[in-house]
């Protein structure tokens, strides 16, 4: 089986949420697995000079409209959370701790978190993260200890550094082997690339 | 017949070139005409603080790859011109002068210019513009006088100002009535919007 494709996303990224709904199905259709890799766009932007879309003049207003339009076209519910953008460090650390136990559960966790944030438009708290992890069988105290573990903090930092080194400057950002694709609007290209190996 | 849709683009925009290959056919399928409106992204960026994609760290390298990938997927030849980005003021002025004579010829002119720039990867000179206009039946001296006419200069300026007032911050930028769509990667959404009137 070919290498998994890499799916970089920030939990605070509406387009990451949009892509999360289809990426596994697209990859599976071509016999590929997907490695979900939450990152922190804030850290990326320090290197690239980028800034959150909604903070950019004119582009901000357009983006808010396009987030909803894009997600709904994909058949996903969409509501912006009251606080946006927000710091997604706890979400990402919780993900990597769960991934250390079971990668498939980490993916379910990510889906649950995204659903709460952009599907239901909620500000997600530490208690929400613990509840979603709890539904997957994880103890809240274990999760809290895991999230505070220096090894988990380092893991997240390493993933962000690797992403930047690979050229990731936004979310979602997907690699098929070494071919980079930026944006939920590249999913059809990704599907075709997996089918044809390029054009 | 419903109002034409507005297709804003900069002659120096590879994604504008990509969209130019499909926009008329998509609109026609839904009984709509298209108003082609060349603008100057440089003037837009002065207002928005934007900058040419290729000048942005990391995003620049990705974009060069994505320009070609996107155009080729649409069945268009693609080669970057030696000089990029470039000032597209003459191209846009020539367009509006020809449009004053015949809107359909202006569109043919725009296609010819785009083909030379990104299809063949050429730095387009004033002589090239005159030659393409000449193939459409326009005299080189008339074109030169038209491009120097203050009314044509004002027309281009007015189009840019109107675009900015409508929220245009990139190229291509398309309006279906008042619904904005940014990017050649929104053509499928545009097709669907024209079909359904929204979702």
HADDOCK unambig.tbl for C-alpha pairs under 7 A between the chains (distance, minus, plus):
assign (segid A and resid 48 and name CA) (segid B and resid 57 and name CA) 5.60 0.50 0.50
assign (segid A and resid 48 and name CA) (segid B and resid 58 and name CA) 6.98 0.50 0.50
assign (segid A and resid 57 and name CA) (segid B and resid 48 and name CA) 5.61 0.50 0.50
assign (segid A and resid 58 and name CA) (segid B and resid 48 and name CA) 6.97 0.50 0.50
assign (segid A and resid 58 and name CA) (segid B and resid 167 and name CA) 5.86 0.50 0.50
assign (segid A and resid 58 and name CA) (segid B and resid 169 and name CA) 6.64 0.50 0.50
assign (segid A and resid 59 and name CA) (segid B and resid 169 and name CA) 6.63 0.50 0.50
assign (segid A and resid 167 and name CA) (segid B and resid 58 and name CA) 5.85 0.50 0.50
assign (segid A and resid 169 and name CA) (segid B and resid 58 and name CA) 6.64 0.50 0.50
assign (segid A and resid 169 and name CA) (segid B and resid 59 and name CA) 6.63 0.50 0.50
assign (segid A and resid 185 and name CA) (segid B and resid 185 and name CA) 6.36 0.50 0.50
